[in-house]
Amino acid sequence: MGFSEPGPLILLSAVIGFVGTVLFSVALIFLNHVYLPRHLPPGARPGKVNLVFLCLACFAYALLAIAYLLTVTGMI
């Protein structure tokens, strides 16, 4: 393994990072709009615009993940 090509390891690392990005986005929506508002004063709560942009980012990441999986499996 010491003298193998680094390509597969780099690809695996990128995929793990991408999955982490998708999970982080979903967790951020849950944290900011489900859990924290109960514990914050009204002035510090995140607004609707924040939710819209976080949902857009989550949707974009999910679409990219699906596109990648379909490409890797040969369906596209």
Buried (B, 14 or more C-beta within 10 A) or exposed (E): EEEEEEEEEEEEEEBEEBEEBBEEBBEBBEEBBEEEBEEEEEEEBBEEEBEEEBBEBBEEBEEEBEEBEEEEEEEE
